[in-house]
Amino acid sequence: MKGTLPRQGTSRKPGTARRPSTSRKPGVPRKAATARRPRTSRGPSRRAVVLFTGVCLALAALVVTGVTMLSHRTNPAEVASLDGHSVTRDELLFHMRRLAPTVQNELRNTYHLRGTFDWKAKAGGKTALQRLETRALDEIRRDKTTLVLAKEQGLVDSVDHTDFLADLSKENQSRADAIAEGRTVYGVAHFSPEEYYTHRLTELTTSLKKRLGANADGPLRVTEADVRHAFDADRDAWSANATTYRYTQLVVPSPADAAGLQHRVTAAGSLTAVAAEEPGAKLTTGTYHGTGSNGLSAHDQDLVTVLGDLAPGRISAPVPGTGQITFYQLQSRTVDEDKAFADYSQRIRQSLVEKKFDQLIQRRADDSDLDVDTSALDAINAEDVQQ
């Protein structure tokens, strides 16, 4: 049986005046004071309620934040992030599978591995799988840096791997529709993910080089003075197609004593002097002119390789052939610099743009923040790569 609480008397705050009693007529006695009703408990004060509510809200916010952070770190789809851009498990595996043959060959050659390749085996203090993961993350850092730059320039809408796969599906469907309608389709009829990745990255890189070098203040801008400076700094490398070589050629049937023939040539210092003493020798003179910027034939490439290393008057080492040995002696070399600059200026400009682009991407990649979830990374095994 519940006990009753003792009756509590009312209290008055210090300094608080009593309420004035109701007026009464003179001479009328005051009514006996009736017992006052006990005041019911008021409960917590308003201030306490406000304070308690504030504490609850703060705790709720901390809980929500903690859950959000925990869900972010334990999200099985994400293994890393680059400056806030998610790197998913599927994305990492995509790059690991692309790079697996290259890394495998490198490890075989570097560590002289033989037999069945084991991704779990250590090579140089790390397992092959760990080396593959590192290589894939390095590639993701650089490639995603390029994609982020392309997004900044309005060339792509997203840098996410899932959107890449969606674009691949759309591209393949578009090509299939075009083929079905009898329209011309350039390139492959159907892209694999690896083929489309390379194709897309190459197109974006080309577009970025053009866009970032178009304006006078663009980071890839190359001036005519830049091209000329590069040409002057290495004239020999840029002058092959505008160089005229005059030379003497001695062809001798393969002698029994090849070393003796070479000694006689070196001692004479002149192919003309040796030709008269060697049975069956054939001496000719020739002139080779640069063939322009479209490239050299295999024969011309071999000839330029030999003559390009000679100073006027010097004789080459013997060049073996089928049933014969050939010597070359350079008589003179002249360069048409105006022609050389005209032939090579575009290639020089392209090489400078590529160098600037590589430096730009490398700087941005080095400055980026790659946050890796090591537990998610450790969950990847060799079977995942080999699927």
C-alpha positions as CSV (number, residue, x, y, z in Angstrom):
1,M,0.0,0.0,0.0
2,K,1.4,3.3,-1.0
3,G,2.3,5.8,1.7
4,T,0.9,9.2,1.5
5,L,3.2,12.2,1.2
6,P,3.3,14.6,4.1
7,R,1.4,17.8,3.3
8,Q,3.6,20.6,2.3
9,G,3.0,24.1,3.4
10,T,3.1,26.9,0.9
11,S,6.2,29.0,1.0
12,R,6.7,32.6,0.0
13,K,9.7,34.0,-1.7
14,P,11.7,36.5,0.4
15,G,10.6,40.1,-0.1
16,T,7.3,39.2,-1.7
17,A,4.3,41.1,-0.3
18,R,1.2,39.3,0.7
19,R,-1.8,39.8,-1.5
20,P,-4.2,42.3,0.0
21,S,-7.2,40.7,1.5
22,T,-10.7,41.5,0.2
23,S,-12.4,44.5,1.8
24,R,-14.7,44.0,4.7
25,K,-17.1,46.2,6.6
26,P,-15.9,47.7,9.8
27,G,-16.9,45.7,12.8
28,V,-17.5,42.5,10.8
29,P,-15.2,39.9,12.2
30,R,-12.7,38.3,9.9
31,K,-13.6,34.8,8.7
32,A,-11.6,32.1,10.2
33,A,-8.7,31.2,7.9
34,T,-9.5,28.2,5.9
35,A,-6.9,25.6,5.3
36,R,-5.0,26.2,2.1
37,R,-4.8,23.6,-0.6
38,P,-1.5,22.0,-0.9
39,R,0.4,23.2,-4.0
40,T,1.0,20.4,-6.5
41,S,4.6,19.7,-7.6
42,R,5.6,22.0,-10.5
43,G,8.2,19.7,-12.0
44,P,11.5,20.9,-13.7
45,S,11.9,24.6,-14.2
46,R,11.8,26.1,-17.7
47,R,15.5,26.8,-17.5
48,A,16.2,23.1,-16.8
49,V,14.0,22.0,-19.6
50,V,15.8,24.3,-22.1
51,L,19.2,23.1,-20.9
52,F,18.2,19.5,-21.1
53,T,16.8,20.0,-24.6
54,G,20.0,21.6,-25.7
55,V,22.1,18.8,-24.4
56,C,19.9,16.2,-26.2
57,L,20.2,18.1,-29.5
58,A,23.9,18.3,-29.2
59,L,24.2,14.6,-28.4
60,A,21.9,13.8,-31.4
61,A,24.1,15.9,-33.7
62,L,27.2,14.0,-32.5
63,V,25.5,10.7,-33.0
64,V,24.5,11.6,-36.5
65,T,27.9,12.9,-37.3
66,G,29.6,9.8,-35.9
67,V,27.2,7.5,-37.9
68,T,27.8,9.5,-41.1
69,M,31.6,9.3,-40.7
70,L,31.4,5.6,-39.8
71,S,29.2,4.8,-42.8
72,H,31.7,6.7,-45.0
73,R,34.7,4.8,-43.8
74,T,32.9,1.5,-43.9
75,N,31.2,1.9,-47.2
76,P,32.2,-1.3,-49.0
77,A,32.0,0.4,-52.4
78,E,34.7,3.0,-51.7
79,V,38.3,2.1,-51.1
80,A,39.8,5.6,-51.5
81,S,39.0,9.2,-52.4
82,L,41.0,11.8,-54.4
83,D,40.3,15.3,-53.3
84,G,36.8,14.3,-52.4
85,H,36.2,12.2,-55.5
86,S,35.3,8.7,-54.7
87,V,37.5,5.7,-55.9
88,T,35.3,2.6,-55.7
89,R,36.4,-1.0,-55.3
90,D,35.2,-1.8,-58.8
91,E,37.3,1.1,-60.2
92,L,40.4,0.0,-58.4
93,L,39.9,-3.6,-59.6
94,F,39.4,-2.3,-63.2
95,H,42.8,-0.7,-63.1
96,M,44.5,-3.6,-61.3
97,R,43.3,-6.0,-64.0
98,R,44.4,-3.7,-66.8
99,L,47.9,-3.4,-65.2
100,A,48.3,-7.0,-64.1
101,P,50.1,-8.3,-67.2
102,T,52.5,-5.4,-67.2
103,V,53.3,-5.7,-63.5
104,Q,53.7,-9.4,-63.7
105,N,56.2,-9.1,-66.6
106,E,58.2,-6.4,-64.7
107,L,58.4,-8.5,-61.6
108,R,59.5,-11.6,-63.5
109,N,62.2,-9.7,-65.3
110,T,63.4,-7.7,-62.2
111,Y,63.4,-10.6,-59.7
112,H,64.0,-13.4,-62.2
113,L,60.8,-15.2,-61.2
114,R,60.2,-18.6,-62.8
115,G,57.3,-21.0,-62.9
116,T,53.7,-20.2,-62.0
117,F,53.2,-16.6,-60.9
118,D,51.9,-16.1,-57.4
119,W,50.4,-12.8,-56.4
120,K,50.7,-13.7,-52.8
121,A,54.4,-14.2,-53.0
122,K,56.8,-11.5,-51.9
123,A,59.2,-9.8,-54.3
124,G,61.5,-7.2,-52.8
125,G,59.8,-7.0,-49.4
126,K,56.2,-6.6,-50.8
127,T,53.8,-9.1,-52.3
128,A,53.1,-8.9,-56.0
129,L,49.5,-8.0,-55.1
130,Q,50.6,-5.1,-53.0
131,R,52.8,-3.8,-55.8
132,L,49.9,-4.1,-58.2
133,E,47.6,-2.1,-55.8
134,T,50.2,0.6,-55.5
135,R,50.7,0.8,-59.3
136,A,46.9,1.0,-59.8
137,L,46.5,3.7,-57.2
138,D,49.3,5.7,-58.8
139,E,47.5,5.4,-62.2
140,I,44.2,6.4,-60.7
141,R,45.8,9.5,-59.1
142,R,47.2,10.7,-62.4
143,D,44.3,9.7,-64.6
144,K,41.6,11.1,-62.3
145,T,43.6,14.3,-62.0
146,T,43.3,14.5,-65.8
147,L,39.6,13.8,-65.6
148,V,39.1,16.5,-62.9
149,L,40.9,19.0,-65.1
150,A,38.7,18.0,-68.0
151,K,35.6,18.5,-65.9
152,E,36.8,22.0,-64.9
153,Q,37.2,22.8,-68.6
154,G,33.7,21.6,-69.3
155,L,34.8,18.5,-71.4
156,V,33.1,15.9,-69.1
157,D,30.2,16.0,-66.6
158,S,31.6,13.4,-64.2
159,V,34.8,11.7,-63.2
160,D,33.1,8.7,-61.5
161,H,33.7,5.2,-62.6
162,T,30.0,4.3,-62.7
163,D,29.4,7.2,-65.1
164,F,32.3,6.0,-67.3
165,L,30.6,2.6,-67.5
166,A,27.3,4.3,-68.4
167,D,29.0,6.3,-71.2
168,L,30.6,3.1,-72.5
169,S,27.2,1.4,-72.7
170,K,25.7,4.4,-74.5
171,E,28.6,4.5,-77.0
172,N,28.4,0.9,-77.8
173,Q,24.6,1.1,-78.3
174,S,25.1,4.1,-80.5
175,R,27.6,2.2,-82.7
176,A,25.3,-0.8,-82.8
177,D,22.4,1.4,-84.0
178,A,24.5,3.1,-86.6
179,I,25.7,-0.3,-88.0
180,A,22.1,-1.6,-88.1
181,E,21.1,1.5,-90.1
182,G,24.0,1.1,-92.5
183,R,25.8,4.2,-91.4
184,T,29.6,4.4,-91.3
185,V,31.2,3.7,-87.9
186,Y,34.9,4.7,-87.5
187,G,37.0,2.5,-85.3
188,V,35.8,-0.6,-83.6
189,A,32.2,-1.8,-83.7
190,H,32.1,-2.5,-80.0
191,F,34.4,-1.1,-77.2
192,S,35.6,-3.2,-74.4
193,P,35.9,-1.3,-71.1
194,E,39.7,-1.2,-71.4
195,E,39.6,0.0,-75.0
196,Y,37.1,2.7,-74.3
197,Y,39.0,3.9,-71.3
198,T,42.1,4.4,-73.4
199,H,40.1,6.0,-76.2
200,R,38.3,8.4,-73.9
201,L,41.4,9.4,-72.0
202,T,43.3,10.0,-75.2
203,E,40.5,12.2,-76.6
204,L,40.3,14.2,-73.4
205,T,44.1,14.7,-73.3
206,T,44.1,15.9,-76.9
207,S,41.3,18.4,-76.2
208,L,42.9,19.7,-73.0
209,K,46.2,20.3,-74.8
210,K,44.4,22.4,-77.5
211,R,42.2,24.3,-75.1
212,L,44.9,25.1,-72.5
213,G,47.3,26.2,-75.2
214,A,44.9,28.4,-77.2
215,N,45.0,31.5,-75.1
216,A,47.9,33.8,-74.6
217,D,47.9,33.2,-70.9
218,G,47.1,29.5,-71.1
219,P,49.3,27.1,-69.1
220,L,50.2,25.2,-72.3
221,R,50.9,28.2,-74.5
222,V,54.0,27.8,-76.7
223,T,55.3,30.8,-78.6
224,E,57.4,31.0,-81.7
225,A,60.3,32.1,-79.6
226,D,59.9,28.9,-77.5
227,V,60.0,26.7,-80.6
228,R,63.1,28.5,-81.9
229,H,64.9,28.2,-78.6
230,A,64.3,24.5,-78.5
231,F,65.5,24.1,-82.1
232,D,68.7,26.1,-81.4
233,A,69.4,24.1,-78.2
234,D,69.6,20.8,-80.1
235,R,70.1,21.5,-83.8
236,D,71.5,18.1,-84.6
237,A,68.4,16.3,-83.4
238,W,66.1,18.6,-85.4
239,S,68.2,18.8,-88.6
240,A,68.3,15.3,-90.0
241,N,65.7,15.9,-92.7
242,A,67.5,19.1,-93.9
243,T,71.0,17.7,-93.9
244,T,72.9,16.8,-97.0
245,Y,75.6,14.1,-96.7
246,R,78.3,13.4,-99.3
247,Y,80.0,10.1,-98.8
248,T,82.1,7.3,-100.2
249,Q,81.0,3.7,-100.0
250,L,83.3,0.7,-100.2
251,V,81.7,-2.8,-100.6
252,V,84.0,-5.8,-100.2
253,P,83.0,-9.4,-100.7
254,S,83.3,-11.1,-97.2
255,P,86.9,-11.9,-96.8
256,A,88.3,-14.8,-94.8
257,D,90.2,-12.3,-92.6
258,A,87.6,-9.6,-91.7
259,A,89.7,-8.3,-88.9
260,G,92.7,-7.9,-91.3
261,L,90.5,-5.9,-93.7
262,Q,89.4,-3.6,-91.0
263,H,93.0,-3.0,-89.9
264,R,94.0,-2.1,-93.5
265,V,91.1,0.3,-93.9
266,T,91.9,2.0,-90.6
267,A,95.6,2.2,-91.4
268,A,95.0,3.7,-94.9
269,G,92.5,6.4,-93.7
270,S,91.0,6.4,-97.1
271,L,88.5,4.1,-98.8
272,T,89.8,5.0,-102.2
273,A,93.3,3.8,-101.3
274,V,92.0,0.5,-100.0
275,A,89.7,-0.2,-102.9
276,A,92.5,-0.8,-105.4
277,E,94.1,-3.4,-103.1
278,E,91.1,-5.5,-102.3
279,P,89.9,-8.2,-104.7
280,G,86.3,-7.7,-105.9
281,A,86.0,-4.3,-104.0
282,K,83.5,-1.8,-105.4
283,L,84.0,1.9,-104.6
284,T,81.1,4.4,-105.2
285,T,80.2,7.9,-104.1
286,G,76.9,9.2,-103.1
287,T,74.8,12.1,-101.8
288,Y,72.0,11.8,-99.4
289,H,69.4,14.6,-98.9
290,G,66.9,14.8,-96.1
291,T,63.6,13.4,-97.2
292,G,61.4,15.9,-95.3
293,S,59.2,15.5,-92.2
294,N,57.3,12.4,-93.3
295,G,59.9,10.0,-92.0
296,L,62.7,7.9,-93.4
297,S,62.7,4.6,-95.1
298,A,64.5,1.7,-93.4
299,H,67.5,2.0,-95.7
300,D,67.7,5.8,-95.3
301,Q,67.4,5.4,-91.5
302,D,70.3,3.0,-91.5
303,L,72.4,5.3,-93.7
304,V,71.7,8.4,-91.6
305,T,72.5,6.4,-88.4
306,V,75.9,5.5,-89.7
307,L,76.7,8.9,-91.4
308,G,75.3,10.9,-88.5
309,D,77.9,9.6,-86.1
310,L,80.8,10.5,-88.4
311,A,82.9,13.7,-88.6
312,P,83.9,14.7,-92.1
313,G,86.8,12.5,-93.3
314,R,86.2,9.7,-90.8
315,I,85.4,6.1,-91.8
316,S,82.7,4.0,-90.2
317,A,83.0,0.6,-88.6
318,P,82.3,-2.3,-90.9
319,V,78.7,-2.9,-91.7
320,P,78.1,-6.6,-92.3
321,G,75.7,-7.8,-95.0
322,T,74.8,-10.9,-96.9
323,G,78.2,-12.1,-98.4
324,Q,79.8,-8.6,-98.1
325,I,81.1,-5.9,-95.8
326,T,80.5,-2.2,-96.3
327,F,82.4,0.8,-95.1
328,Y,81.3,4.5,-95.3
329,Q,83.5,7.5,-95.3
330,L,81.8,10.9,-94.8
331,Q,83.1,13.6,-97.1
332,S,81.0,16.5,-96.0
333,R,77.8,17.5,-94.2
334,T,75.7,20.6,-94.8
335,V,72.5,21.8,-93.1
336,D,69.8,24.0,-94.5
337,E,68.7,25.5,-91.2
338,D,65.7,27.3,-92.7
339,K,64.4,24.1,-94.1
340,A,65.2,22.2,-90.9
341,F,63.2,24.7,-88.8
342,A,60.3,24.7,-91.3
343,D,60.2,20.9,-91.3
344,Y,60.4,20.4,-87.6
345,S,58.8,23.5,-86.0
346,Q,55.4,21.7,-85.7
347,R,56.9,18.7,-84.1
348,I,59.0,20.8,-81.7
349,R,55.8,22.7,-80.8
350,Q,54.0,19.5,-80.1
351,S,56.8,18.1,-78.0
352,L,56.9,21.3,-75.9
353,V,53.1,21.2,-75.4
354,E,53.3,17.6,-74.3
355,K,56.1,18.4,-71.9
356,K,54.1,21.3,-70.3
357,F,51.0,19.1,-70.1
358,D,52.9,16.3,-68.3
359,Q,54.3,18.8,-65.9
360,L,50.9,20.4,-65.2
361,I,49.3,17.0,-64.5
362,Q,52.2,15.9,-62.4
363,R,52.0,19.0,-60.3
364,R,48.3,18.7,-59.7
365,A,48.7,15.0,-58.9
366,D,51.5,15.7,-56.4
367,D,49.3,18.3,-54.7
368,S,46.2,16.1,-54.6
369,D,45.1,14.3,-51.4
370,L,44.6,10.6,-51.9
371,D,42.9,9.1,-48.8
372,V,43.1,5.3,-48.8
373,D,40.9,3.0,-46.7
374,T,43.6,0.4,-45.8
375,S,41.0,-2.1,-44.5
376,A,39.1,-2.0,-47.7
377,L,42.3,-2.4,-49.6
378,D,43.4,-5.4,-47.6
379,A,40.1,-7.1,-48.4
380,I,41.1,-7.4,-52.0
381,N,42.7,-10.7,-52.9
382,A,44.4,-12.4,-55.9
383,E,41.1,-14.1,-56.9
384,D,39.5,-10.6,-57.3
385,V,42.2,-9.6,-59.8
386,Q,42.0,-12.8,-61.7
387,Q,38.2,-12.7,-62.4
